Structures are given as structure tokens and as C-alpha cells.
Amino acid sequence: MTHGIRMERLAVTAHILAMVFGVAGLVLVLPHPAWVLALPAVGQRLFAWSMAGGGIVYILLGALAVILYGVRVLGARLLWGFFLPAVGLSLTSELLGTSTGFPFGHYGYLDGLGYKIAGLVPFTIPLSWFYMGLVCFLLAYGGLGRLKREGLRLAGAVGLGAILLMAWDLALDPAMSQTPVPFWEFQEVGAFFGMPYRNLAGWVGTGVVFMTVAALGWGVMKVQRLNLDRQNLTVPLVIYLVNFLFGAVISLGLLAGSYWIPIGLGVGLGVIPAVVCWWVAGWPVPTQVVLPELDLVAR
């Protein structure tokens, strides 16, 4: 195992542990203040820090894990060819959304996700668009590997990847905006479990825009078809599933029972297709070792 792979696995593991710690704090500890008060001073400070900065840490670790994975599987050129439009265009979309209400509806970010760019959007938000956008795009791209035309495959990956991204939001948005410790809030009453329908359209649209720009960039670079089999898609699948589970557990643990509806839709539109894409990609074909013929003729 190379040093790079070890660092990648360490980052993925730390990302998962940070989310597990966050879920435990929000769902198990926070509803029981007596538990927090019973902690020693060090424990209370640690809990206060985790509530204030835990969101920043898990997003940074997720971005780091996907960057390390991308360098290994895609190469630096393709990775940064996706990173730049994903971060730049998602930030543009978020700045528009928080200042004008387009395309997500009227909303604003609260504290807990780090320094706000232009006083509106935490710097971690475009990073989360990047790392979840890339894993969604790659899962879709790998699942469409039987398409012979590369342009058609990239276009299909854009459409399916944007839907996978929106499905993640079905679990994430209630968890981050309507629980006792929200990270953003809608300034209008949404008809879909507190979310405006245009928020979901905004997620799909933003995903389509930056994935399209990235795909066009990949096409201009005339890259060879990526061989994304199950082995190379395992990290994207794990990242997608644990991030979906993070939002789903918080939503179902802290909100009314009816929130199983958006979670169920997210499973149907995101989790199941993501697993199917991973499965359809197949395992890598074993490399045949050709042995030289042996001359067994007696001399």
C-alpha cells in the first residue's frame, strides 16, 4: 500500500468519524442537557467546540479525502478540471441565492460552518458542492460505462449526477435547517417539508451547470475514457452513502415522523441509483499473465 493510499484512507475514515461524532452529539447528547452538565470541564469544552466547529471539520475532511482519491484515480488535470467549476459556479449560485433568492429561494446561513465569503456564504459550502458533486458525477459516469459514445456518456453523467446530488439534499436540508441547531434557515415557508420546491430545482440546476462545464473541459482535454470499475468507485459510493446517512439520521432523529417521506424519496432517487451504478460498473478485469513457452524437447 502506497503512502498516498494510506493518506486517502485515513482522510475517508476521519471524515466518517467526524460525522458519527456530530450525529451522536446532535441526536443523543444535545436533547439531554443533563448529560452535558454532568461532563467534566474538559468534556464540556470538547462538546462546545464540536457543536461550534464540527461542521467545518467534517466538510474539510470530506474535501481532502475526495481530492486525494481524485489525484490517484483521475490524475491532477481532471481533478482540478472539475474542482474549479464546481467551487466557482456553486459559490456564484450560493451568493445569488443568499442575496436575491434565486435559484434556491430566500435563505441565509447561520454560524457554525466557518468564515462567510462576502458575509453571506461559508467557505466550506462550495467545498461540499465539489466533493459531493464529484462523487455523484463519477458514480453516474461509471454506471453508464456501456455507452460507446463518450459525449453521450458525459451528458448522461451530468443529468444523473445532478439528480443524485439533489437526492442528497432531500436528507440534508431538513437536518441542517429545521433541527434545534440549524446551520441555515429559509426566510420563506416552503411547501415541501419546510423547503420551497425551487430549492430542489436550484440544486439540480446548479449541479447541471458546474458538471456540464467540467464535462466540456474534460472533452476539450480529449482525455481517454476513464475505467471506473467497482474498485475505483468504492470511495465515491462510501462518501455518498455516509453523507446521505448523516442527514437522514439527524432528520429522522430530531424531526417529526413524517420526514421519512423526503428521506424515502432521497433513497429512491439517490441511494438506490448510486448503488446500482456502482454494481453495474463491474469489477476490474484480471490481467492475464502470458508465460513464455517452455522448450521441453530433450537436447
C-alpha positions as CSV (number, residue, x, y, z in Angstrom):
1,M,0.0,0.0,0.0
2,T,1.4,3.4,-1.0
3,H,1.7,6.4,1.2
4,G,-0.9,8.2,-0.9
5,I,-3.5,5.4,-0.5
6,R,-2.8,5.3,3.3
7,M,-3.4,9.1,3.5
8,E,-6.6,8.8,1.4
9,R,-8.0,6.0,3.6
10,L,-7.1,8.0,6.7
11,A,-8.9,11.0,5.4
12,V,-12.0,9.0,4.5
13,T,-12.0,7.3,7.9
14,A,-11.6,10.7,9.7
15,H,-14.4,12.2,7.6
16,I,-16.8,9.3,8.6
17,L,-15.8,9.5,12.3
18,A,-16.4,13.3,12.3
19,M,-19.9,12.8,11.0
20,V,-20.6,10.0,13.5
21,F,-19.4,12.2,16.3
22,G,-21.6,15.0,15.0
23,V,-24.7,12.8,14.8
24,A,-24.1,11.5,18.3
25,G,-23.8,15.0,19.7
26,L,-26.9,16.3,17.9
27,V,-29.2,13.3,18.2
28,L,-28.1,11.7,21.5
29,V,-26.4,14.3,23.7
30,L,-28.0,17.7,22.8
31,P,-31.6,16.6,23.7
32,H,-30.3,15.7,27.2
33,P,-28.7,18.8,28.7
34,A,-28.1,17.0,31.9
35,W,-25.6,14.7,30.2
36,V,-23.6,17.7,29.1
37,L,-23.7,19.3,32.5
38,A,-22.5,16.0,34.1
39,L,-19.4,16.0,31.9
40,P,-16.1,17.3,33.4
41,A,-14.9,20.7,32.3
42,V,-12.7,19.2,29.6
43,G,-15.7,17.2,28.2
44,Q,-17.9,20.3,28.2
45,R,-15.3,22.3,26.3
46,L,-14.9,19.5,23.8
47,F,-18.7,19.3,23.3
48,A,-19.0,23.0,22.9
49,W,-16.1,23.0,20.3
50,S,-17.7,20.1,18.4
51,M,-21.0,22.0,18.2
52,A,-19.3,25.2,17.0
53,G,-16.7,23.7,14.6
54,G,-17.7,20.1,13.9
55,G,-19.4,21.1,10.6
56,I,-16.3,22.8,9.3
57,V,-14.1,19.8,10.2
58,Y,-16.3,17.1,8.5
59,I,-16.6,19.1,5.3
60,L,-12.8,19.8,5.1
61,L,-12.1,16.2,5.7
62,G,-14.6,15.2,3.0
63,A,-13.0,17.6,0.5
64,L,-9.5,16.3,1.4
65,A,-10.5,12.7,1.1
66,V,-12.0,13.3,-2.4
67,I,-9.0,15.3,-3.5
68,L,-6.6,12.5,-2.5
69,Y,-8.9,10.0,-4.2
70,G,-9.1,12.2,-7.4
71,V,-5.4,12.6,-7.7
72,R,-5.0,8.8,-7.5
73,V,-7.8,7.7,-9.8
74,L,-8.3,10.7,-12.2
75,G,-5.0,12.5,-12.1
76,A,-4.4,16.1,-11.2
77,R,-5.5,17.5,-14.6
78,L,-9.0,16.0,-14.5
79,L,-9.4,16.6,-10.8
80,W,-8.7,20.4,-10.9
81,G,-10.7,20.5,-14.2
82,F,-13.7,19.5,-12.0
83,F,-12.7,21.3,-8.8
84,L,-12.5,24.8,-10.3
85,P,-16.0,25.0,-12.0
86,A,-17.6,23.1,-9.1
87,V,-16.3,25.5,-6.5
88,G,-16.6,28.7,-8.6
89,L,-20.0,28.1,-10.0
90,S,-21.6,26.7,-6.8
91,L,-20.3,29.7,-4.9
92,T,-21.8,32.0,-7.5
93,S,-25.1,30.2,-7.2
94,E,-25.0,30.4,-3.4
95,L,-24.1,34.1,-3.4
96,L,-27.0,34.7,-5.8
97,G,-29.3,32.6,-3.6
98,T,-28.4,34.3,-0.3
99,S,-28.7,37.8,-1.8
100,T,-31.6,37.5,-4.3
101,G,-33.4,34.3,-3.5
102,F,-32.6,32.8,-6.9
103,P,-32.3,29.8,-7.5
104,F,-32.9,28.2,-4.1
105,G,-35.5,30.6,-2.5
106,H,-34.8,33.1,0.2
107,Y,-32.5,31.8,2.9
108,G,-29.5,32.7,4.9
109,Y,-26.6,30.9,6.6
110,L,-26.2,31.0,10.4
111,D,-23.0,30.3,12.3
112,G,-21.1,27.1,12.5
113,L,-19.8,26.5,9.0
114,G,-16.8,28.9,9.1
115,Y,-15.9,32.3,7.6
116,K,-18.5,33.7,5.3
117,I,-17.5,34.9,1.8
118,A,-18.9,38.4,1.3
119,G,-20.6,37.9,4.6
120,L,-23.1,35.5,3.0
121,V,-21.8,32.0,2.2
122,P,-19.4,30.0,4.4
123,F,-16.2,29.0,2.6
124,T,-17.0,25.3,3.4
125,I,-20.2,25.3,1.3
126,P,-18.6,25.3,-2.2
127,L,-16.2,22.7,-0.9
128,S,-19.1,20.4,-0.1
129,W,-20.6,21.1,-3.5
130,F,-17.3,20.0,-5.0
131,Y,-16.7,16.8,-3.1
132,M,-20.3,15.5,-3.3
133,G,-20.7,16.8,-6.9
134,L,-17.6,14.8,-8.0
135,V,-18.6,11.6,-6.3
136,C,-22.2,11.9,-7.8
137,F,-20.7,12.6,-11.3
138,L,-18.3,9.7,-11.1
139,L,-20.8,7.2,-9.9
140,A,-23.1,8.2,-12.7
141,Y,-20.2,8.1,-15.2
142,G,-19.1,4.7,-14.1
143,G,-22.7,3.3,-14.2
144,L,-23.0,4.5,-17.8
145,G,-19.8,2.8,-18.9
146,R,-21.5,0.7,-21.6
147,L,-22.4,3.7,-23.6
148,K,-19.9,3.7,-26.5
149,R,-20.1,7.4,-27.4
150,E,-18.1,9.4,-24.9
151,G,-20.1,12.6,-25.4
152,L,-23.3,10.7,-24.6
153,R,-21.8,9.2,-21.6
154,L,-20.6,12.5,-20.2
155,A,-24.1,14.1,-20.9
156,G,-25.8,11.2,-19.1
157,A,-23.4,11.5,-16.2
158,V,-24.3,15.2,-15.9
159,G,-28.0,14.5,-15.7
160,L,-27.9,11.5,-13.4
161,G,-25.2,13.1,-11.3
162,A,-27.3,16.2,-10.7
163,I,-30.2,14.1,-9.6
164,L,-28.0,12.1,-7.1
165,L,-26.8,15.5,-5.8
166,M,-30.4,16.7,-5.3
167,A,-31.4,13.4,-3.6
168,W,-28.7,14.0,-1.0
169,D,-30.2,17.4,-0.3
170,L,-33.6,15.7,0.5
171,A,-31.9,14.3,3.6
172,L,-29.5,17.1,4.3
173,D,-31.7,20.2,4.1
174,P,-34.2,19.3,6.9
175,A,-31.3,18.2,9.1
176,M,-29.4,21.5,8.6
177,S,-32.3,24.0,8.6
178,Q,-35.0,22.7,10.9
179,T,-33.4,20.9,13.8
180,P,-32.6,22.6,17.2
181,V,-29.1,23.5,16.0
182,P,-29.6,24.8,12.4
183,F,-26.8,25.9,10.1
184,W,-29.1,27.8,7.6
185,E,-32.7,28.9,7.6
186,F,-35.3,29.6,4.9
187,Q,-36.8,33.0,5.1
188,E,-40.0,31.8,3.4
189,V,-42.3,28.9,4.4
190,G,-41.6,26.1,2.0
191,A,-44.4,23.8,0.8
192,F,-42.2,20.7,0.8
193,F,-41.4,19.9,4.4
194,G,-40.3,23.5,5.0
195,M,-38.3,23.7,1.8
196,P,-39.5,25.6,-1.3
197,Y,-39.8,23.4,-4.4
198,R,-37.5,25.8,-6.2
199,N,-34.8,24.8,-3.8
200,L,-34.8,21.3,-5.2
201,A,-34.8,22.8,-8.8
202,G,-31.9,25.0,-7.8
203,W,-29.9,22.0,-6.6
204,V,-30.4,20.2,-9.9
205,G,-29.8,23.3,-11.9
206,T,-26.6,24.2,-10.1
207,G,-25.3,20.6,-10.4
208,V,-26.1,20.5,-14.1
209,V,-24.3,23.8,-14.7
210,F,-21.0,23.0,-13.0
211,M,-20.9,19.4,-14.1
212,T,-21.6,20.5,-17.7
213,V,-18.7,23.0,-17.6
214,A,-16.4,20.3,-16.1
215,A,-17.5,17.7,-18.6
216,L,-16.9,20.1,-21.5
217,G,-13.5,20.8,-20.1
218,W,-12.7,17.1,-19.9
219,G,-13.8,16.9,-23.5
220,V,-11.6,19.7,-24.6
221,M,-8.7,18.0,-22.9
222,K,-9.5,14.9,-25.0
223,V,-9.0,12.5,-22.1
224,Q,-9.2,8.8,-22.6
225,R,-12.3,7.0,-21.4
226,L,-11.9,6.5,-17.6
227,N,-12.1,2.9,-16.5
228,L,-14.2,3.4,-13.4
229,D,-15.0,-0.1,-12.1
230,R,-16.4,-1.0,-8.7
231,Q,-13.0,-1.0,-7.1
232,N,-12.3,2.6,-8.2
233,L,-15.9,3.7,-7.4
234,T,-15.9,2.3,-3.9
235,V,-14.7,5.5,-2.3
236,P,-17.3,7.7,-4.1
237,L,-20.0,5.2,-3.1
238,V,-18.9,5.2,0.6
239,I,-18.7,9.0,0.7
240,Y,-22.2,9.4,-0.9
241,L,-23.8,6.9,1.4
242,V,-22.3,8.2,4.7
243,N,-23.2,11.8,3.8
244,F,-26.7,10.8,2.9
245,L,-27.0,8.8,6.2
246,F,-25.6,11.8,8.1
247,G,-28.6,13.9,7.1
248,A,-31.1,11.2,7.3
249,V,-30.3,10.1,10.8
250,I,-30.4,13.7,12.1
251,S,-33.7,14.4,10.3
252,L,-35.4,11.3,11.5
253,G,-33.9,11.5,15.0
254,L,-34.9,15.1,15.7
255,L,-37.9,15.9,13.4
256,A,-41.4,14.6,13.1
257,G,-42.0,11.1,11.8
258,S,-43.4,12.4,8.5
259,Y,-39.9,13.3,7.4
260,W,-39.5,9.8,6.3
261,I,-41.2,10.9,3.1
262,P,-38.3,13.2,1.8
263,I,-35.8,10.6,3.2
264,G,-37.6,7.9,1.3
265,L,-37.6,9.9,-1.9
266,G,-33.8,10.5,-1.4
267,V,-33.3,6.8,-1.1
268,G,-35.2,6.1,-4.2
269,L,-33.6,8.9,-6.3
270,G,-30.2,8.7,-4.8
271,V,-29.1,5.8,-2.7
272,I,-30.5,3.0,-4.9
273,P,-29.3,4.5,-8.2
274,A,-25.8,5.2,-6.7
275,V,-25.5,1.5,-5.6
276,V,-26.8,0.3,-8.9
277,C,-24.3,2.5,-10.8
278,W,-21.5,1.0,-8.6
279,W,-22.8,-2.5,-9.2
280,V,-23.2,-2.1,-13.0
281,A,-19.6,-0.8,-13.3
282,G,-18.3,-4.3,-12.5
283,W,-15.1,-5.5,-11.1
284,P,-11.8,-4.9,-12.9
285,V,-10.9,-7.5,-15.5
286,P,-7.9,-9.6,-14.2
287,T,-4.8,-9.1,-16.2
288,Q,-3.7,-12.2,-17.9
289,V,-0.1,-13.2,-17.4
290,V,1.4,-14.7,-20.5
291,L,4.1,-17.2,-19.7
292,P,6.8,-18.0,-22.3
293,E,6.6,-21.4,-23.9
294,L,8.9,-23.9,-22.4
295,D,11.1,-26.0,-24.7
296,L,10.6,-29.5,-23.3
297,V,12.4,-31.2,-26.2
298,A,15.2,-33.2,-24.9
299,R,18.6,-32.0,-26.0
